[in-house]
């Protein structure tokens, strides 16, 4: 195997790469997002500095179905997203994620620093109810429900802007001696968004304490509403917003 072949590889293992090069296109990506009020101290504790709370005390709990994603296949994910600011600019910090498919777990962690672990998330229609659920290590961790297509959203431009808003991950990759080789805040934006449908409605969210899937560490004080959307989107490569090994004062 030549060095040139190694340097052209998209991912490990080189004999059978886990994922190809991007960008990555998602067709008919289905979103179920529950917005809720949580505890200000808990939000502050889980936001890595220099990110700051945006003052709203709100959190997004998200379920997403990806039935057709280039390079990654068919999978479901769920997790916690915290509205915040970075140097005065509004952003969304992805705090926890749980997926049921190995290629996007590996690719997401290695490229963008998505905080992803293997879990058992589902998103489906149960009779008249949009239902999201997360199980981890055989235990229920999160259950979200929403009325199914009760209210169509007409302001699609605002929703497209929301889906394309800047998100930021804390990326940590170890060196061979166990010290951190990479410690960054990685920012990115979904692009080429084609919204195919969007609905709002009442929602409920139940979070259950679990030591290895601690979504309940951001407790639900009040559910503000649910959003259901279907869209085609592209996930491009990210950019370093902050480098803890270089930028710290």
NORPE-V230934 format. One line per field, one symbol per residue. phi: phi as a letter, one per 20 degrees, with the letter a starting at -180 (. if undefined). burial: 1 if it has 24 or more other C-alpha atoms within 12 Angstrom, else 0. Layout:
phi->???
burial->???
//
This chain:
phi->.egffffefeaefffbgfbefefddddlfddcddebeceffffffeeffefcgeneldcddcdbddfbcfndndbccbrdcdfbcclnefbceeebbccdbfgfffffffedmgedcfbcecbbedldcfcdbcdclndfcbcccbgelecfeeeffffffffeffdbdedcceefenffecbceddacfclecedrbbdrfbcbcddfbfdbefffdfeeaeeqdccbcbebcdefebeebdfecefe
burial->000000000010000001110011111111111111111101110111111111001111111111101111111111111111110000111111111111111111111111111111111100000111111100011111111110000000001101110111111100000000011111111110111111111111111100001111111100111111111111110101111000000
//
